[in-house]
Amino acid sequence: MTRYLSYILSAFLMLAILDGCRTPKLAEADEQYDRGEYYNASKTYRKVYNSLKKREERPLRGEVAFKMGLCYRRLSMSARAGAAFQNALRYEYPDSMSYFYLGQALHSEGKYDLALKQYQQFLDFRPGDKFTQECIRGCEQAIRTKSTPTRYVVKAAKLFNSRRADFSPMYHGDEDELYFTSSTEKATGTTVSEITGTKNSDIFFSKKDEQGQWQRPEPIEGEVNSEFDEGIISFTPDGNTMYLTKARREPNAPTSVEIYTSQRSDAKWSTPVKYDITADTISVYGHPAVSADGKFLYFCSDMPGGFGGKDIWRVSLVDRAGSLENMGEQINTAGDEMFPYCRTDEVIYFASNGHPGYGGLDLFKATQTVSGHWNVENMGMPMNSSADDFGITFGRGEYGFFSSNRKDARGYDHIFSFELPEIKVWISGYVLDKDEEPVPNAIIRIVGNDGSNQKEVARDDGSFRFRLDRGVHYVMLAGAQGYLNAKQEFVSDIAEEDAEYNVDFILASITKPQVVENIFYDFDKATLRPESMAALDSMAQMLRDNPNVVIEMASHTDRWGSDEYNNRLSQRRAKSVVDYLIAAGVKPDRLKPQGYGESRPKTVTKRIARQYPQFKEGDVLTEEFIEQLSPEDQEAADQINRRTEFQVLDINYEMY
């Protein structure tokens, strides 16, 4: 509090000194600023600043630096604004807003740590200021998230950009025309704006050719462009009425910004006619945006009844009487909310420097809930930057154009394209038989709990591929004539990134025995070992997926031991498997245990030949054949013969 009182006292003393040092040139600059001629005022202030060299003129230098900073701030020249406000503080100019404005300038330069210090300094003079607290939140958010950008891809739209300012693009028609505002040298008239230092803005447009390529921009056809500023437009759903912003200039008076309409006829636009929203002639009205259904006109204004700065309002285009309404505190803040864009009746986009952001104006998306509440979210980087980002338009998908003055020290705006690449989630694999050979004409079906249902025939090599969505529970079923069905389930990831899942189906033939891998018993016993459970559970699931089949569950031994012993052991082992499957819920009359001992030696298949190249396809591993082999190959052959298999006996089992 002591610091605050001393600051106020020094402010009064300094203002008294300044009153005795004013010059005609400074008065001229003040008048230019009051009329909104920020470019001319900045030049005049600069001349005054450079002329003040005496020690006793230091207080006046601080005032001029502050006012020069206000001009640069209006011109979006953040680096120059920051330098000016630093000089104002250096010369102890008695306005605590210097700290806040310097913080904003540093914020717009992406110097978030330095900006935070200035905002905190300002809060010493104005504790609890909500706008400053939101700016602090924006800096802290930017520090946290600048290393984790969104998936948007942003590129400079060089064809549309000139050496001056180009901004606020807007699609017209079926995405084959793009209109935008520009102060290019090709704009109408010869005078330079006292406000921006460039020519007054006109409306330009570009068309796509027959190959879908954008052509060089041309001035809008008709009677819209004039020596005044025109731009920032929106179209009715039928494309025949344009709402535009027009800046009316009068000598020695502030610029008046108003909304006009123009009608399209034979590809030309008529002379704009003023669209009166209220009887208030002092407030500004601009940045029109027609709602998706054509029933409302959204716009920005500083008219009374708002939340501070410029707010977004709307008025009915169907029934004007009593329809004017402010969009409320969920959207509007103590800062500026501008450049609305209505994508649907429940989703609007706008630019704001009042919500927490990365600096300057940021683009925000507002979504209305069923209860009428608006959820507002920053669009993140790279859609937003530390500079001004605003004036967005969407095509039919997640792509379009917007404007930004990022990386332009002059503060000029340029048009950028953006696209949110579609997340591509796939699942692919193969349908093979037990010998790992492609299954002819296999059919794969995939059903999601989102209601999706896809079907595909596997290619000649057994491969398939499906396009999926994120976060969906899928059930897949593969089948083919002469084979049992196989089913798998999975849930796709919710991560916002491309993904490729892989799943293979191994189909069991119904015409020949099928080995069940990874079935293990204790030595010389029929007791199933724990590592067999996974294979047996899969076997039970296969039977559930094929409820119409009856199988023989067979166990085979190697050549060691007597026939009687091997037959008894294999029978007990087959019975152990059947008992496990019954316990897992399979009906007993669908299962027939059978022990064959060593009576059915295995015939080498293609898969076995690949796994054991010492054998060739078609070899029958009889005792006589095995005894001719080396000791190592004999052990391999015995291992192949020791197996558990199932054979389909019937495919017409009736469960009930």
Sequence and secondary structure as in RCSB ss.txt:
>XXXX:A:sequence
MTRYLSYILSAFLMLAILDGCRTPKLAEADEQYDRGEYYNASKTYRKVYNSLKKREERPLRGEVAFKMGLCYRRL
SMSARAGAAFQNALRYEYPDSMSYFYLGQALHSEGKYDLALKQYQQFLDFRPGDKFTQECIRGCEQAIRTKSTPT
RYVVKAAKLFNSRRADFSPMYHGDEDELYFTSSTEKATGTTVSEITGTKNSDIFFSKKDEQGQWQRPEPIEGEVN
SEFDEGIISFTPDGNTMYLTKARREPNAPTSVEIYTSQRSDAKWSTPVKYDITADTISVYGHPAVSADGKFLYFC
SDMPGGFGGKDIWRVSLVDRAGSLENMGEQINTAGDEMFPYCRTDEVIYFASNGHPGYGGLDLFKATQTVSGHWN
VENMGMPMNSSADDFGITFGRGEYGFFSSNRKDARGYDHIFSFELPEIKVWISGYVLDKDEEPVPNAIIRIVGND
GSNQKEVARDDGSFRFRLDRGVHYVMLAGAQGYLNAKQEFVSDIAEEDAEYNVDFILASITKPQVVENIFYDFDK
ATLRPESMAALDSMAQMLRDNPNVVIEMASHTDRWGSDEYNNRLSQRRAKSVVDYLIAAGVKPDRLKPQGYGESR
PKTVTKRIARQYPQFKEGDVLTEEFIEQLSPEDQEAADQINRRTEFQVLDINYEMY
>XXXX:A:secstr
 HHHHHHHHHHHHHHHHHHTS  HHHHHHHHHHHTT HHHHHHHHHHHHHH  SGGGHHHHHHHHHHHHHHHHHT
T HHHHHHHHHHHHHTT S THHHHHHHHHHHHTT HHHHHHHHHHHHHHSTT HHHHHHHHHHHHHHHHTTS  
S EEEE GGG  SS EEEEEEETTTTEEEEEE  TTSSSS B TTTSSB  EEEEEEB TTS B   EE SBS  
 SSEEEEEEE TTS EEEEEEEE  TTS  EEEEEEEEEETTEE   EE    S  SS EEEEEE TTSSEEEEE
E  TTSSSSSEEEEEESS  TT  EE  TTT  SS EEEEEESSSSEEEEEESSSS SSSSEEEEEEE TTS EE
EEE  TTTS SS EEEEEE SSSEEEEEE TT TT   EEEEEE     EEEEEEEEETTS B TT EEEEEETT
S EEEEE  TTSEEEEEE TT EEEEEEE TTB  EEEEEE   SSS EEEE  EEE BSSS EE SS  B TTS
  B GGGHHHHHHHHHHHHH TT EEEEEEE  S S HHHHHHHHHHHHHHHHHHHHHTT  GGGEEEEEEETSS
  B  HHHHHH TTS TT B  HHHHHTS HHHHHHHHHHHSEEEEEEEES     
